[in-house]
Amino acid sequence: MDVIRSALWKSLHSYQVYGANTNVGKTIISTAICKSLRRKFPDEKIWYLKPVSTGPLAEADDCHVGKFVRGINTDCLFQFDEPVSPHIAAQQASGNVPSDSELLQSIYSKISQYADCAPGWALVETAGGVHSPGPSGTSQADLYRPLRLPTILVGDPNLGGISSSISAFESLHVRGYDTSLILLFSNHKYKNHEYLVDYFSKRNVTVLSIPAPPELQPDGGDFQRMTEYYDILSESDPMEHALSLLKANHKSRTENLESMASRASSVLWYPFSQHRSISPASITTIDSAYGDHFQTLNTSREDTRRPLLNPTFDGSASWWTQGLGHGNPELSLAAAYAAGRYGHVMFAGTVHEQALTLAETLLANMPNSRLSRVFYSDNGSTGIEVAVKMALRASVVRNGWDASIKDLEVIGLKGSYHGDTIGAMDCSEPSVYNKKVGWYTGRGYWFEYPTVKMVNSNWIVEVPEALKPELGPSSQYRSISEIFNLSGRQSEPLANRYRTYIQKIIKKLVQEDKRRFGALILEPVVLGAGGMIVVDPLFQKLLVEVVRESRDVFESGRLDTRDDWTGLPVIFDEVFTGLYRLGRFSSGSFIGVDPDISVHAKLLTGGVVPLCATLASESIFESFISPDKSDALLHGHSYTAHAIGCTVAQASITSMLAMERDHSWDDFKTQWQDSRGPEIWSVWSREFIEKLSNDPAVAGVIGLGSVLAITLKDSAGSGYTSTISQDLQSRLAQGNGREWNIHSRVLGNVIYLMSSLTSTSQNIRMIEEFVDSALHSKV
């Protein structure tokens, strides 16, 4: 599997040496550190590793270190003869150029071998400067980030070196490297070290200067002079200070990691968690994250030579937010840029470039010509509250109702979930999420509906037992694309039964029960927290159409003649399902109708910072236009449209649009090609979905976009309180002998996994194999 561990062992002090520039003395300082280590720790092993070297072998850095420091081990993984940048040298070499993954695997494998012989120290020296390219052309700062080795930065003592040293530090820092020590040669002309000591003291980074090496002479005595230089330097106060700091930092890091779970259990209050069952042993400690994986603390630590960190697949995409890989440098840089340019600036009556650009991008790419306005908030739940306020006001204005009426309700679907704030909770039927909240008052009617799943290799539209008298039996289809072929299915008898059923319910609610409704709210296609339920898209389409056709039912008083919304304003909650989570920019496009209001969060910022955008039509917007300020949408929060979130969101959307344009998902799409309907695809293979559907423990399975949901059979009853999926969740977390494991979340008898949009097919196939084997193994 294409997974790299962070390189951390309790018994091996590993550090990576970066240079602020080329020719700043990385190898000389690395040699001095190795010499000092050899002197100070005579009973421990010392390793020096040069992953990539260019230039003649006789002048190679590992040869230099080995020549001046006896009793240590030196290695070089890839040697290229030309004394040029590694990416050029690799291109000119006759052999194969190592990929980034191959290079990282080689480095990790080598350090792992060192750890098997620990206790000891390992120094990994990079080539050139921080952003010098590796063999593939990837900047070293990005290339080596998955290893997350703590960093020793060799500063630049030359003219301009203050700038290059600070820039190098910031490049590493914004990518998540820990740099606590900067070493550089003294230069009494430029005195860079004096400035850098003061500059970095405010950032809790130690800067130490050491004497520069003797200049080369033509008399043949260079070796002797360098030997004497290293001998003196290895016993100097700066080197003694450096080694003490490195040793203390390693001890502090490992002790902190090992104590975090215990400390957390005493002071933190976890979301969606029954604390009666939480203990330090049940808490997963995350050191960092990169790509699709967390780096989590290995709880089996009896052997100090075992790695402290395990790669753990982020199976919930960090609650559905992560889409472009953890530690994505483009998103990190976008956040840093906005923080530096703006920090936060208030948004009431102002505009900044980032909020405006993002709004224009969302509107331009949303396949919905109704939408023309963007309102920003901080998360999906708040965005839903905004959407509901918008819709209810529009209904009040359209019908001439008193704005203070208390009996307005919404129409939705059973099992829907729209957030945790009180107003958003009221949009959902009573459930485990809300029924014990004192202020909760479910304000609506929630339809039952047919669902979609694969069972025993067949795609089924399953009708609930209670609806079969009106809707008829469940239906079987040849493919999921056929189910989403709504234009073809409109002519099915089932479509007429759906329409009749919906019309009957609506008329009864309004005309007989005298209930008043102000909005229709739906999660398009998939009800997320409700159990990853896929609703028959034809039912959702017809529900919207019937509501819009029922103007005479819903609207009263003065009637607006404008050609905009009719019946009820329609809200699409795309917080979870939108922005390519299901394979399309907008999940609403699957059901072939356009909402009047849509809500977008989660993938909006690629999993970096909170932000939500509620999009509305001009008609909805105009419902708030009045000479009276109290008629305005009086909603907002301190960080509305915060520039950091907007900048990251723009970068995230730009990346996702580019991936679609560049056909990045074609390998996944190919296996789902079907001529019986629109393009419906999943990163999860068709063969895997079908195999799961035939498992005797599985009640149904769905794969759509990056989402995989497996519903397990539970004789004790399904739903959120079921515990049947916890055994499978535990097996995935244990790893079953693998060097990686899977962190997952469950929704009662449903266990789901989610990839990012950048996941490779190789990684997905390995996860599929693991899930399949875990389903049949015992804890």
N, C-alpha and C positions, 0 to 999 in steps of 0.2 A: 504493500500500500504506500502511496506517495505521501507519507506522514513523517515529519521530523520532530523528534523530541527536543525540548530545551535541554541544553547540556548542563546538568547540575547533579553532582554527587556530594555526599557529605564528606567523604574521605579524600576528595580530589578538588584542590583549589584551581579552578579553570578561569583563565582570563584571556580576552582578545585584545590585541594591540592594534589600534588604528593610528594613522598619522594624519595630522592636519594638512599635510601636503606631501609630495614626494621629496626625497632627499632632506628629510628633517631628522634623520637618525633613528628610525624605528628599530633597525636591526642592531645598532650599537646599544641602544637602551634595552632592547630585549636581551642582548648578550649580558649586559650589566645586571639585569634582574636575575637571569639564570645563574650567573656567577655568585651573586649575593645569596640566592636561595641555596646553592650548593654549599656555601660556607655556613649559613645559619642553620640549615636543616640537613646535616650530613647523613642522617639515617632515612631520609625520605627520597623518593624517586622524583626526578625532574625531567619533564618532556618539553621539547620545543617543536612546534608544528608549523610549517609553512604550506598552506593549502595550494597556493599557486605561485610559481616563480618563473620569471622571464630573464633571459640573458645566459651567458656561458655558464656551464655547470661549475667550473672552477671558481666562479665569482658568486655562486648561489648563497643566499642568506643562511640556509641551514648549515652549509659548509663553514661559513664564518663563525657561527655560534659554536659548532662542534670543535673548531680549531682552538678557540680560546677558553672553552669551558669543558673541563674533563669530567667524566663520570655522569654525564647526562645523555639522554636519548634525543636525537634530532631526526625529523622526518620531513619529506616534501612529497605531496601527493601528485601534483601535475607540474612538470618542468617543461618550459618552452624555450627554445634556443635564442630567439630574437629578443634583444633588449628593448622591447616596446611594451605598450599597454597590453594586458593579458588578452583582451578581445581581438587585438590585431595579431598578436603572437599565435593565438589559437587558430585563427583563420589561415595563417601561413604554414601551420604545422601539417604534416602529412597524415597524422592520426585523427581519430574522431574527437570532436570538441565535447567535453563533458557538459551535460545539461546542468541547470541549477540544482535540480533534484539529485542528480548523481554526485555532484560536488558536495552537497550538504550531507548526503548519506555517507560519503567517504569520510568526511570530517568527523561526523558523529561516531561512526564505526571505530575510527582511530582513537578518539578520546575515550570511547567506551573500553577499548583495550587497555588504555592507560589506567582507567578506574579499576579494572580487574586486578591491577598490580599495586594499587594505592595502599597506604597513604602517599600523597605526593602532590605535585604541582604541574599544571600544564599551561603553556603559553602558546597562543595561536596568533601568529603575525599575519596581517593582511598585506596587500601589495599597494604601493602608491598612497594616494589620499583616500579620504572617506568615500568619495564618490567615484573613485577610479573603477572602471568597468571590470567585471569578472570575465571569464572566458566566453560566456554567452552574450556579453554586452550589458547585463544587468548591473546597475550600481551596487557596489559592495555593501553599502548601507542597507539596501533592500535585500540583497542576496543572502547575507548572513543573519538577517533579523530572526528567522525561525529558531536559530540556536539560542538566541538571547543570552549570549555569554556576557558577563560583566566586563566593562571596557576600561582599558588603560589608554588614554589619548596622549600621543606624543605631540606636544605643541611645536609651533614653528618659531624659532628664535630669530629669524631673519627679518629684513625690512618687509612690512606688510603682514608679518606673522601674527600680530595681535588679531587682526581681522580674520585671517584664515583659521586661527585656533578657535576663536569664538564661533565662527560659522560651522566649523567641523563639529564642535560640541552640540550646537543647536540642531544640526542635521541628524545627529545620533539621538538626541533627546526627544525630538518630535516623533521619532520612530519607536520609542519605547526602550531604548538602551539605557542601562544604568552606568553612568560614568562618574566615578567618585574620585579619580586620581588623574591628574595631568602632569606629565614629566616633560621637561624641555631643557635644552642646553642653555647655560648662561651666556649672554651676549652683552658685554658692558657698554657697547656702543648704542644698541637699540633698547636694551633693558626691557624686553618684552615680558620677562618673567615677573618683574616688579609690578607691572600693570595687571597682569593676569592673576597674580596672587590676590590682589585687592578685588578685582572684578569677580572672581569665582568664590571668594570667601563668603559673599552674600548669597551664594547659591549652594552652599554646603559641599563644595568641591575643593579638594586639596590640590594645590599646585606646588610642585617641588622643582627647583632648578638644580642641575648638576653640571660640573665642569665639562666643557666641550672636549672632544678627543684631540690628541696632538695632530697637527697637520702632517700629511704624508711628505716624506723626504726622499731624495734620490740616492741616499747613502746605503740603502738596504737594511736599515735598522727599524723599519716600521713595525715588524712583528714584535720586537722586543719592547718598543715604546707602547704599543697597544696592550701588550701583556701587563706591563707595569700600570698602565692607565686603568685597566679592568681590576687589577689587584687592589689598587688604592680606592677605586670607586666602590667596589663591593663591600668595603668596610666603612664607607662614609656615612655620616649622619642622615643625609637625604635618603639613601637606599635603605638604611635601617628603618627610617620612618615609613617609607613606602611599603616595605614588607609587613610591618606591624599593622598598617592600615588595611592592606589586602587580606591579611589573616583575620583581622577583626571584622571586616565587612562580610567575609564568607560565613563566619560564625554567626553574625547577626542575622544574615539573610536566612540561613537554614533554621535557626532557632525561632525566628519570627514566623516562618511558614509552618513549623510544627506546632506552634502555640495558637495559631489563628482560630482554628475551629473551637477550641475550648473557650477562648476569649469571646468569640462571636456568640456562643450559646448563652453567655451571661448578659450581653448588652443589646443584642439585635432582636428585632421583632420581624419575623419573616412573612412575606406575602403568601397568601393561599396555603398556609401551613398550620397544621395542628401541632402546637408546641409540646403537647404531651408526648408526642412521638419523636421529638427532635432531641438529639444528643450530639456531643462533639463527634462521635463516630459516624453519624449520619450526615454531617455537613461536608460538602466537597470544597476543598480549598483550591482556589484558582490563582496561580502565580501570574499567568499572562494568557494571551490568546493570539492565534495567528491563523489565517486562512479559515478552514472549517473546524478548527480544533482549539479547545482549551488546553492549557498545560496545567494539570492538576496534581496535587500532592499524592504521592504513592503512600498508601496507608500501611503497606507491608514493608517496614523499614528495619527489620532485625539485622539485615546484612548492610553495613554502611557502604559497601561497594555497589549496591544496587542503585539505579538512578532514582533521584528523589521525585522526579516529575514524569507523569505519563501523558501522552497525547490522548485527549478525550474528544470524540466527535460531538459537536454541539448539536444534538439531535432535535432541539426545539428551536434552532436558529435564534437562541436567546430570546425566547418568547416572541418569535416570529419577526424580529426586527432585522436580523443579520442577513445581508444579501450579497455583499461584494467582498466578503472575507474579513475576518478580524484583522486589525492592524494594517488596514489598507492605507498605503502611504499617501495616495491621492486625497482621500478623505481627511486624513490627519493633517495634511498640509493646508487643505481648504479651511479646516477649523482654526488652525493656527493663524492663517492669513486674516480671517475675519476677526479673531480675537485681537490681533495686533492692530487692525485698521479701525475697528469699532469698539471692541468690548461689547457692551450692550447699549443701545440707544432707544429711547422711548419711541413708540410708534403712533400714538394718537395724534393725528393731524400732521404727521411727517412722512417722509419716504426715504428709503435708502436703496441703493442699487440692487442689493442682494434679494430683498423681498420682492421688488418689482420684477426682476429678471425671472425669479422662480415662479411667480404668479403667471407671467406671460408664457413660460415654458409649459406649465401644467395645462393651461387653457389651450395652447396650441397643439398639444399632443393627446389631449383627452378626446376620444372619439364621440363627442357629444356637443353639438352646436348650441344646445340650450344654455350651457354654462358660460358665464361672462364675468363673474366676480369671485374673488378669493378672500376668505377670512382666515387668519392664522390664530392658532391656539397651541397648547403645549403637548397634548396627547390625544389619543383616540377618544377616550371617554369624554373629555371636555369638548372635543370637536363634534361629538354626537349631541351634546347638550346645546351647542350653538345651532346645529342643524335643526333640532327639534324646536328651538325658539323661533328660528326662521320660518319653519313650516307652519307652526301654530299661529304666528302673527299673520302670515299670508292668508290662512283660512279665516281668521277673525275679520280681517279687512275685507276679504272677498264677500263674506256673508253678512257683514254689518253687525257682528256680535259685539257685546260688551267685552272689552279687552281683559277684564278681571274675572271672566267666567272660570269656574274651577272644574267643570265636568268634561273638558275636552280630553279625548283619548286618542290613541294611535292604533293602527292595524298593523300586525306583524305576523311572525311565524312562531309556533311553539318551539322551545329550545333555543331561541335566539338569545344573544348576549351582546349588549352594546356598551358595556363599561361598568365601572365600579362607583362612579359618583352617583348621588341620589337621583338626579334627574334622568340619567342614562339608565339606571336600574329600573326606574318606573316604566321604561319602554319595553321591558321584558316580563313575561309571565312569572308568577311565584316559582322559585327554584331554590336549590341549595345555596346559590350565590346571594340571594336577597331576602328570603323569607324570614330570617332572624334579625334583620336590620329594622330597628324600631320605626324609622320614618318611612320605610318603604310602603308605597301604595301602587300596586300594579295598575296602570292607567291604560287599558287597551283590551283588544280582542286579538287572540293569536290562533291563526289557522293551523290545523293539522294538514299534512301534505305527504305525497309520495316521495320516496328517496331513491337514490341511485347507488348501486354497489355491484361488485362482481362476486358471484357465488357459484362455485363449482364450474368455473370457466365460462360462465354466462353473465352477460351484462343485464341487470335486472332493474326495472323501475318497480319498486316494491310499494304497494298500496297498504296502508295500515288497516288492520282488521275492522276498525270502527268505520272506515270510509268505504269499504268494499260494497256495501249495499248501494251506494250512490256512484262510486267511481269504477266499480267492477274489479276484476282480479288483477294481480300484478302482471307486468308485461316483460317479455324477454326480447333483447336486441342483439344483433350480431357484433356490434362494436360500440364503444363509448361515443365515437363520432356520430353514429346513427342516432344516438339519444340526443345529441346536441344539434342535430339537423332539424331545427325548429320549423323552418319553412315547409319541409316535407311532412313533419308530424302534425302540422296545423289541420291537415285533412283527416287525421285519425279520429275515430269515434271517441277516443279518450279525451281529445281536446274539447269536444262538445260537452262531455261529462264534467270536465274541469270547469268550463265556463258556467254551466248551469249551476253547479255546486256553489261556486263563488258568488254568483248573482243572488242565489237564494239566501245565503248567509248574510250578505251585505244588506239586503232588503229587510230581513228580519231584525237585524241589529238596529237599523235606523228607523224603519217605519213602524215596527211593532214594539221594540224595546225602548225606542225613543232615546237612543244613545247618540252622542255627538262626537264626531271624529275630526281630527285636524291634520293627520298625516298618515301615510303608509311608509313603513320603514322596513328595509330588507337587507340582509347580508347576501349579496349575489352569489349564487351557486353553493357556497360552503358555509355552514354555520360552524364557526371555529370553536369557541369555548363550550358550545352546546354539545360537542362530541365529534367534531370533524364530520358533520352530517352533510352529504351532498344532496341538495334538494333537486327534484326533477326540474330542469330549467324551463320546461314548457309550462309547468304550474306557475312558476314565478312570473314568466312572461304574461300569461293570461291573467294573473292576479293584478298586475299593473294595468293591463289593457281594460279589464272590467272596471276597475276603480276609476280610470279616466273616462270611461264611457258612461259612468253612473253619475253624471252631473246633476240630473234631476233628483237623485237620491241624497247626495251629500251637500249640495249647495242650496242655500235658501236666501231670502231677502234680496238684496240688489245683486244682479248678475253682471259680471264683467264680460265685455264682449271681445276682449283681446284674445288673440290666438296664442295662449300660453298654457299653463297647467289647467287641467279640468278635474273635477271630482275631488281629489285630494292632492296636495303636493307630495311627490314621491322622493324619499330619501334612500340612497344606497350607502350602506355602511361598508366601505371598501377598506377599512382600517387594516384588516388582516389580508383580505383576498386581492387587493389591488396592487398595482405597480409590479407586475410580472410574477407575483407569488404563484399564480395559477397558469402562468405562461403568456399572459397578455398584459399590456399597459393598464387596461381597465378591465376588471372582472365583470363589470356590467355589460360589456360587449357580448358576453356569452349568451345572454338572454334576449338580446335583440330589442331592447327598449332603453330609452334614455331617461335618467332621473332628473328631477328639478334641482336636487341638492345631492352632492356626494362628498364623502368624508375619507381622507387619506392620511395615513400615518405609517407606523411600523417601518416598512422598507423605504419610506420617503427619504430618510437620512442614512440608509445603509447600515443601521445599527450603531451609530456613533453618538448622536444626541437626540433628545426628545423634540418633536415638532409635529404639528398636525395642520392640515389645510382643509377647510370646508369650502367647497365650491358651490356656487348658487347661480341660478338664472337671473336675468335682469328683472323679470317679473317679481321674483321673490325679493330681490334687493329693493325694488320700488315700493314694496309693502311697508317699508320703514321710513319712507320719505314723507316729511310733514313739517309744518312750521314749529311744531312743538318738540322740543328736545327729548321729552320723555317718550316719544314714539320711536326714538332711535334704537338701534341694537346696542343696548347698554351692557355689553359683555366685553371682557378683556382681562388680561392679567399682566403683571409687571413685565414679563418677558415676551409679550406678544411680538411675533415676527422677529425674534432675536436673530441678529445678523449671522451668528455662528451657525445656527440651525439652517437658516436659509442658504448660506453658502455651501454647507455640506450637502444639503438636499439637491441643490443645483448640480454639484459634482456627481452625486449619486445617480440622479436621473440621466445626466449626460452619459455616464458610463453604461447604464442599462440600455439606453437607446442605441448607443454604439454597438453593444453586444448583439442586439437584435439586427441592426443594419449589417453587421459583419458576419451574420449567420453563425454566431458562436454556439448556438444550441442545435445545430443541424444534426449532429450525431445522435442526439436524443430524439429529435423529431422524426428521423428516418424510420426508427423502429416502430413508430406509432402511425405511420402513414396509412390512410384509409380513404377510399373514394366515396364512402357512403355518407359523408358529412363534412363539416368544417374541420380545420386543423385543430385537433385536440392532442396534446402530448404531455409527457411526463419524463422527468429524469430517471424515474424508476422503470425498469425494463418491463415490457409486456409479459415476457416469460415469467419473471419473478412475481408479478401481480397475479398471474393465472395460477402459478404454483401455490401461492398463499391461499387463494380462493378455494382450493381443493383440500386444504388442511382440515382435519376433523375438529381442531380446536378453534377454527376461525368461522365467525358468522358472516363476515363480509369484509371486503377490502376495496380501497380506492387509491388510485395514483393519479394526481393531476398537478401539472406544473412541478413544483419542488416538494409537494405535499404527499406523504404516504400515511394512510390511516388504516389500522388493522383493528377490526371489531372482534373481540374474543367472546366465545360462548360462555355464559355464566348461568348455571342452573338456579343460582340464588337470586337472579334478577339483574338486569342491566341498569345503566345510569351512572351518575357521578359518584355515588357511594359504593359502587362495586369495587372490590379489591382484586379481581381476577387477573388483571394485567400487571400487578406489582411483581409477581414472580419473574415474568419476562423482562420487566424493567431492571430487576436486580441482576439477572444473568447478563444483560447487556452492559451493566455498570461494572461487573466483575471482570469482564474481558475474556473469560474462559480460556486462559493460557495465552492470549494475544498480548502484543506489546502496546496495544491501544484498546480503548473501550468506548462505550457510547453513553453519553448523558442524555436521558430522555425524560419526557413528561407524560403523564397518563391522564386521561379524562374518564374515570370510572373503568368500564370494560373496554375502552378504546386506548390503544397506544399509538402514538403518531411520531413520525420522524420528518424532518424538513432539512433539505440541503440548502446551500447558498446558490446563487445564480452563477457562481464561478467554480462550482464543484466539478471535478473531472469525472469522466465516465469510469475510469479505473477505480477511483475511490468509491463511487456509488456501487459498482459491482461488488467490491469487497464488503461494503456494509450490507448489501443484500445477502451475501453468503453468510455473514455473521448472524443476521436476523433469522435466517432460515435455520441455521444450526441451533441457535439459542431457543427457538420455538420448540425444539424437540429434545432439549437437554434438561437436566435436573440441576437445581441449585446445589 
